[in-house]
Amino acid sequence: MSELIESGETVENKSPVEDARMVSPGICMTTHHSMMVNNIHIQAPTSTTHDGRGRETKFIPPIEPQSAMLLEPQLKRQNTPPGSSTPSKVCQVCNDNASGFHYGVWSCEGCKAFFKRSIQGRIQGPVDYVCPATNNCTIDKHRRKSCQACRLRKCYEVGMNKGSQRKERKSSGGGGGKGKRCRVDSSETAVNSTSGSLIPSKCAKRSRAYAILEALQKADLPVLESYHNHNLPPSRIHLLNTLIKLADRELVYLINWAKHVPGYTDLSLSDQVHLIECCWMELLLLNCAFRSMDHEGKRLVFAPDFHLDRQLWNLTGMTEILDQVAAVSELMVQYCISKEELLLLQATVLVNAEVRRLASYSRIQDMRQVILDALVETSARFHADNVRHVPSILLLLTHIRQAGERGIAYFQQLKREGCVVFCDLLTEMLEAHNNMSDRKINTDTE
């Protein structure tokens, strides 16, 4: 995996046809990952969408140097997130051209207006959207108006939420005019008794929090399709094959996402690799829990086209693991977790993946503090009256870590059984975890 982090080629997504080759055990597709273990680095696409025919399109914006993000953050207040001057984005709901960052995601004016009408309707009364088919209609530029129920479902799946729009209005400065500065009042300012000068320390922290959040928004993980074959009857092997193929593809984007977490590329290469090897499963499960919030623990959303209810996740043999993920998802609803908080929780998982002293220990400590400060500042904007909010959402990561450890153990069991296919990258991650466990045992016995 160190080759993935070091080198510099772009991500190629597997098509549904290529993915289909992995359904039967014994046939391991190497078209993609055989390149990844031989000196190949993948530039992280920050936006990946589907064109309605199973193909994925990618957009790669320029990423500013991480040191500049940490040392010289700028507080940018605009209607769309910073970086919007780059080439046009695509609506994450229907793949039309996005007009801006609305309700927490890139979306077009049509989907923005549709979501606004839908959530306003829910405030005034229930919205009775009913799918005339199987709740799995294709939502694209040409068919987005064909099914309101599936369109609203997809809005929620890609991360739209009404809280984000309020945050965007606040960050745009409302009616305060251009170039509005970060407000500093007496409670946020240290006063030098000799000179009477004001030191806006909290304002600086807030500015840095915006810069951290900006970097994480630019590198946000895409929501991938699973290409699950729903025509086949559900079975343990069929469901597991889909889960493992999806995890294998998500890992590629996860590695590239990590490289855009401020400060990560300043670590030694061995520490960069080690952190990812320690926490990749936790990050996948944390994202699954967030995507599933709309289902209140009754259904887990692994991909827009792959949901599992309790009966199906019991069929996979991962009951305890997925029960824990569903419980975390329910708590996320209770705590009203926002997309911004999710991004910072992801970064928190990464920098807290290893508690032992690594080669870049002091830098990792600095990253932890910077990200924690950003989480506190971001959460305070929306939960100022709840001092327990940040500790509560950080405790969720304990449950995710437990689920992650169990998930890796189960994947290792499946690999030993040989009943499903594991390709190169996922195999490498599992072997790395075995090696870490062996080293820990040897250390404990010495």
N, C-alpha and C positions, 0 to 999 in steps of 0.2 A: 504493500500500500504506500510505502514511502515514495515509490516512483510516481504514483498518482499525485502526490502532494508536490513533488519537485518539478515535474516536467510540464509541457504546455500545449496540449492539443485540445480540441473542442469536443464536447459531448455529442455522441451519436445516440439517438434514441432507437430502441428496437421497435420494429413495426409489429402489429398484431400477428402477421404471418410468421415473423421470426420467433415471437414469443410462443406461438402455438407449437413450435418444435420441441418445447420443453415439457409438454404435458405428460408424455409417457416417460417413465423412468428409463435410464440407460442412455438417453440421448442428451448430451450436454452441449448447449449452444455456445460456441466460442467465438462467434463472429465479433462480439462486442468486448467481452472481458479478456480474451486472449491478448488483446492489445493493452489492457490495463495493467498487466503485471510485468511489462517490459518497457520501462522508461517512458511511460505516457502520463502526461498531466492534462487535466481536463478543466477548461475555463468554465466557471459556474454560470449557467444561464439563469437569469433571475426570473424569467417568466416563461412557462411552458404551457401551451394550450393545444387543443385538438381542433382539427378543421372539419369535424363531422364525419370523416371517412377513416378515422382511426390513426391518422398521421399527426405528429406533433410538430409544432413550430416553436422556435426558440428565439429569445432576444437577449443579447449580452450587452449590458451597459458598461461604460467605463467605471472602474472602481478607483476611488482616490486612495493614496497610500494610507495604510492603517495608522502610522505614527502621526500623520496630519490630522486624522480623525480624533485621536486622543489628545494631542497637544494643542491644536488650534481649531477647536470646534466652533462652528458658527451657528447662531440661532436663526434658522430660516423659517419664515412664516409665510406660507402660500397655500393656495387652494389645493394644489397637488403636491405630493411629497417631493422633496429635493431630488434632483436627477431627472425631472420631467422634461428637460430640454433635450434629452436624448431622443433617438428615433421613436416613432409612434409605438405605443403599447397596444395590446389586444385585450378586448373585454374578456375577462375570465369566465363569464357566464355564457356568452353566445359567439365569441370569437370575432365580433365586429371590431372596428377601430375604437379604442377606448378614448373617451373625452377627458378622463382624469381619474383621480383616486377617490372613489365615492364609497361611503359606508365600509371602509376598510380594505377595499380591493380595487384593482383597475377595472373599470367598467365603462360601457357606452352610455349615452344619454337615455336610450330606451330602457335599458335594464336598471339604470339608476331610478328613473321615474316609476317603473313598474314596482321596484322594491319599496320605494317611498309610499306609493299608493297602498301596497299590501300591508306594511307595518302601521300605517295610519288607520287602515281599516280594522286592524286588530285592536287598536286602542279604542275605536268607536264601537266595535263589535266583532264577532268571529268572522273570518274570511272563509267562505265555503268553496274553496278550490277543490275540485274532484277530478282526478285523472280518468279520462274515458277508456284508457287502455290498462297497462300493467305497472304504472308508476315508474316507468323507465324510458320515457319518451326522449328522443334526441332533441337537444336544445342547441340550435346554431343560429347564424345570422338570418337564415331564410325560414326557419321553423320555430323561432322563439315564441311566436304568438299562438302556436297551435295548442299548447297545453300550459295553462297558468299554474297548475299544481306542480308539474315537474320543473317549470321555470323557477318558481319560488323555492322549491327544494334545492335546486342547483345553486341559487343565490346563497342559501345558508351553507351549502357544502363547500363553496369556494371561500367562505369566510365573511360574507356580508353581515353586518350587525348595526342596529340603529345607534348604538353608543358611539361608534367610530365617527359618524357624521357630526355629532356634537363636538367631538374632539377636533375634527378638521376645521369647524367653524371657529373654535377658540384659537387654534394655531394660525388661522388666516388673519387674525387681528381684528375681526368684526368690523367695527366702524372707526378703528383707530388710525387709519391711513397707512401709507407705505412706510417701511423701515421702522415699525414700532419696536421699541426696545423692551427688553425684559424688565418688568416692573420690580423695583426694589423698595420695600417699605421698612419701617423701623424694626420690625421683627425679623427681617432677613438681612440685617446689616450690622457689621461690627464697627464700632466707632473708636478711633484713636483719640484718646483724651488730650494728647499734646497738640496735634495738628488739626483735630476735628475732621480728618479725612474719613470718607466712607469706604469700607471694603465690602463690595457686594459678593460675598463668598457663596451664598445660596444661589444668587443669580448665575454665577459661574458654573455651579454644579448643575443647574437646570439647563444651561446652554450645552454642557458636556453630555447630559442625558439625551438631549435632542440629537446630538451628533452621533452618539452610539446607536440610537434608535434608527436614525437615517441610514447608517451602514447596514444594519440588520434588515431593514425594509428593502434595500436594494438587492440583497442576496437572499430574499425569502425563498423558502423551499417550494417548488411547484407541486401541485396536486396531480398525481399521475393516474391514468386509467389502468385498470388491471387486465382488461381484455379477457375476463373470465367467461367461459362458455356456459351460458345459462341454459342451453338446450340439453345438456347432460344432467342426469339426476344427481343431486348432491351426495357426495361420499367423502369419507375422511381423506383419501388420497387426492381426490380432485380439488377439494378445498385447500389442502395443504400445498399442493403444487402452485395454486394461484397465489397464496400468501407468500411463498418463498420466492417465486419469480418477481413479485412486486417488491419485496424487501431487497432483493438483489439489485433491482434498478434504482430504488430509492437511495441505496448506499452511495451510488455514484454522485448523486446530487448532494448528499449529506457531506461527503468529503470536500466537495467544492464550496459548500456553504461555510464550513468551518474556516476555510482560508480567508473569508471576508468578515469574520468576527474580529473586531479591533484588537490588535495585539497578538493574535494567534500566530501570524507568520514571523513575528519577532522571536518566537520560541525556537529552541533547537529542533532539528528535523525529527530526532528520535522522540522528543516530547510531544510534538504535533501528532505523530503517528500513535503514540501511546494513549493520548487523551481520546482520540476517536475510537481506538480499539476497546477502550473501557466503557464507552457510553452510547455506542451506536444504537443498540436495542432500546435503551431508555428513550432516546430521541424519537425513534419510530413510534413507540407506544404513546409518548406524550402527545405527538401530533395526531395520532388516531383518537385519543381521548378528546382533544379539542374539536376535531371534525365531527365528533358524535354528540356534541352538547345538545343539539336540537332534539335528540331522541331520548334524553333523560335516563340513560343507562339501560334502555331496553334493546338497543341496536347499536352496533359498532360500525362506523364508516371507515373502511380501509381505503376505498377509492370511490369516486362518484358512481362507478358501475359495479361496486362490490361491497354490499352491506351484509352483516351477519347478525341475525337475531340470536337469542339465547339457545334455541334449539340447535341452530347451525354451529354456533361456536362450541357447544358441547360435543358436537360430532367431530370436531377437529382434534379432540383430546387435550385442548388447552383451556379447560374450564376454569381452573383456579387463576390462571394468568389473566384471561380475558374478563373474568368477574372483577378482578382488581382494577383493570383498566376502565371498565364500565363504572365502578364506584368512584374513581377519580373524575370521570366525565360528569357524573352527577354533582360532585362537589364543585367542579368548575362552574356549573350552572348556578349553584348556590352562592358562590363567591363572585359571580358576574365577571369571569375572566375575559379580558379584552384581547384582541389580536396583538396589540402592542406588548401587553404583559406576557403573552405566549412567546413572542420573539425573545424577550429578555430572560424568560425561564429556560428557553432552549440554550441560550448562551451560558446561563448559570449551570446547567447540567454539564456542558462541555468543560468549563473551567474547574468544576468540582468533581470531575470524573476520577481523579486520583488524589488521595490524601497524603501519600508518601512524598518525601522531598525528591523532586526530579531535578534534572540539570538546570532547568529554567525556573526554579522554585520561586525566586523573588519576583520575577516577571508574572508568573501565574498568580501570585498573591496580589499584585497590582491589578491584574485583570479582574480578579474576583471582586475587589473593592470597587473598581470603576463600574462594573456591571451591576453590583448590588446597589450602588448609589443611583444608577439610572433606573433600576426597578423601583426603588423607594420614591424617587421624584415622579416617575410616570404614574405609579399607583396613587400617589397623593393628589394628583389632579382630579381623580374620579372617586376616590374613597377617603377624602380628607377627614371625614368624621369617624372613620373606623381604624383605630390604631393597630388592630389585630389583623388587618387585611394581609399585609405583606408576610408576617409570620405564618399565617394560615395557608397562603398559596405556596410558600416555600416548603411547608410540611408535605404537600402533595408529592413533591419530588422523592420523598422517602418511599412512598407507595410505588411510584414509578420505578425506582431502583430495584425494589423487591421483585416487581413483575418482570423487569428486564433480566435479572439474574435467572429467574425461572424460565423465561423465554429462551435464553441462550442454552440452558441445560436441556430443554426439550428439543431444540434444533439439533444439538449434538447427539441426542438419542436417535432422532430421525436419520441423521447421517450415518450412524452406526448400523441402523436397520437397513439402510439402502433402499427404502421404499419410495423416496422422492428424490428429485434431481437438485443438486447444489452446484452452482457454477463457481468460477474461480474466486471472485471477490468475496462472496459470502463464506466460502470455504476458508479463505485466508483469515477472515475475521474470527471464525470459530476456532481455528488452530491457534491464533494469537491468544485467545482467551484460555485455551488449554495450557499454553506455555506459561501464561501469567499464573495460573493455578498451581502448576508444577513448581515455579520459582517460589511461590508463597509457602508451599509445603516444605521445600528444602530449607528456606530461611527459618521456618518455625522449628525444624528439627535440629538445626545447628546449635 
